[in-house]
Every structure is written in structure tokens, then in C-alpha cells.
Amino acid sequence: MRKAPIQGRSAPTFWERRGIISWLLWPLSKLFGLLVAGKNAVRDLGVGIGKPFSVPIIIVGNLRVGGTGKTPIVIALTERLRARGFYPGIISRGYGGRSHLKQANPIEVSSKSDPAVVGDEPVLMAQRTQDAIPIWVCPERRKSIRALLVANPEVNVIISDDGLQHYGLTRWPARDGGRDIEIVVRDHRGEGNGFLLPAGPLREPANRDRDITLVTGKSQSADSATNADDGLHYIADRPAFTLKPILEFAYPLHNPSLVSSLETVLAEQANAPIVAIAAIGNPQRFFDGIQSLLPQPSAAFKGIALPDHGHIDTALLNTLDAKCILITEKDAVKCTHIDDQRIWVVPMQLSLPNALMDWIESILRRPDPNALKSEPRRKKNG
């Protein structure tokens, strides 16, 4: 299938292969690597690391700069943990909002919060969970956890949206060293050319030990989705699952109750210009998923990629000759002020494999050794 033409900005192309530019920048990458190694050494010595929290922490992050599909995984993980009897809370730095630009106090997020302040992804998570899950944002994640647990003492597991490189999140005592559960989210781009910043896309070496890797594949329709448990494989001798995001439904921007099949929406626009806009880390996955559902290959379909956490404005919309404009849920939370009847929101659904959830639950159910030590010793009979 011919890919839709894409307009807009994306990550540097030299990050995906080793060429002249990446090799010229390689000395700076080595310097960056030394800084990362020094930071890791300080962490291993325990310098400046606070005490572990009383609840376990699941970190969902990525090694490369930019988005790889963490937010849908955090939402799905939250829903699955609730179904298994846990009460999770979510923390985030609030990228894209003003709260992450300075050392601010923790802010509690709701579905009505301003994404310009707390970030688009936390607001999306609050909307998808219908404000049933406490969500806090702050540049200092330990502050967020403390505030969340004070306000919601019933929370028994924290999910950190990003934070693999935030070493202040120390491991729960029920596991030996490091963090509780670290989930690396990876997409089809992998680690690119394998270089650290700025010669490549990596924020830290790809060979650092991790618990598990989740690979977000191309978006697809619900009919073509396969059992997620069949996606088990291994990356660098560590277990990994390939997840297939599903684009199944759509709804008008200002009428979420009017849900329709995405295939039906596209069929009704047959032979009419259709535009998809995405300000996410990997917009091509969104565009490919939509194009795969078109009744027939359409030269009138175009994808517009904006910078991650970017904004869709009326000036851009007014230039588009299209009867239907499709956007992501992440972008929709920033478009409440826009009155354009052509805009449809396309949610991304994602299912986590049972084998993954069983493994996570087995760790979360482990007893806290500190709590066991504090119990009074029983007297021996006789």
C-alpha cells in the first residue's frame, strides 16, 4: 500500500542510520555517554537516593527521544490492574504543559484540567479513566508520589508515565536493587542507529538491563487484531510482547456520545479529501492505521505530522480542503476551543497480554520484607 503523503516535522532522519552527520556528532555522543555512566555510578553508590516508598512503582518509559506509545499502555495497565483488585495511581512530569517547565508543586489532574498547564497526556488519561484514578504531575516525581499518597492513602501501586532515566524512584524493598518493574516501550524504529544523543535518538545505552519490553506495532482494525499473548518473543534475551493498537471507533470532536465505526466514517467520505493530523511521537503509525481502513487506496488522503505535544490551530484548519479531518485523542484534549464540524476524534485501543499481567501481579503480590521484620516474633511452644 502506498503511504500517504506527510507534511510537517519529524525526528532527524540521520538518527535512523549511521551516516556522515551521525559520525560527525559521535564524539558528543561519547561525552553524553560518560555523563550517563557517571550518573549511573552515583546512583549505584546510593548517593542522593531517597528511601523507597511504601508502595511498588511500575515505570513505563522509552530509551529513545520522543513518543513510542507509552500513554495507551499506561491507560491499559491501569484498567487491567483495577480489574485485578489493585488501586493504582499515576504520576507524570506533564510534558507539553507549563507545570514541567519549572520546579512547581505537585498538581492533581482531572478530566477538566487545562492541558496547557498539566500537559495533554495526563488530561487524556484522566478522561479515559473517567477521573476514577488519582493522577498527579510534577517535575520531581517523588513529590508527586508523596502528594498522591497523602491524598489517596488507599493507592497500592504507582504507575510512572515515563521516568526510566529518573533515578530518584528507588525500588520497593520487595525486590532486590533498582526499581520495581521497568517496562521499555519500543516501536518499529527500534533504537535507530544505536547512538546516544545527539548523534542518535537514545537517552541511555540500549543494553541496560530491563524487566520487559513492549513493542507497539502498526495500528490496525479490530477485525485484523490477533491475540496479544501470541506476541511473546525476546529482545536482547529479555521477554518482549508485540502489541497491536486498534483504531476501531471515532466520534465528532464536540459530541463524544455519537460514536461510530471508523470504517463507516471513512466509507461515508468516499472519494472526498480526508486529512489526518497528529502531534504525537510516531504519527506514521496513526496515518498507516487510517489508510489501511480506507475502502480503496485514496490519493486524496493526507497526513500532517506536528511536533509531539504540538497544537492544532484554526489557521491550519482553514487551509485544509477536506470534508473529514481525523485527529488523535491526545490532540483532542487541546482542541476544545475549536469549532469545526469536520473534526473526528479517533481513539486508540490497546490490549495487554494476560501473560504480562500475570507476571506483573506476581511481583506486586510479594510481601514487603520490611513489614515482615517489624512483626513481633511469636513465642515457641514449650
PyMOL commands that set and color helices and strands:
alter all, ss='L'
color gray80, all
select helices_A, chain A and resi 13-16+20-44+70-83+98-100+115-118+120-128+141-151+228-231+262-268+283-291+314-318+329-332+354-364+369-374
alter helices_A, ss='H'
color red, helices_A
select strands_A, chain A and resi 6-8+57-61+88-92+107-109+135-137+157-161+181-187+212-216+232-235+238-243+249-252+260-261+274-278+301-305+324-328+343-346
alter strands_A, ss='S'
color yellow, strands_A
deselect
rebuild
show_as cartoon
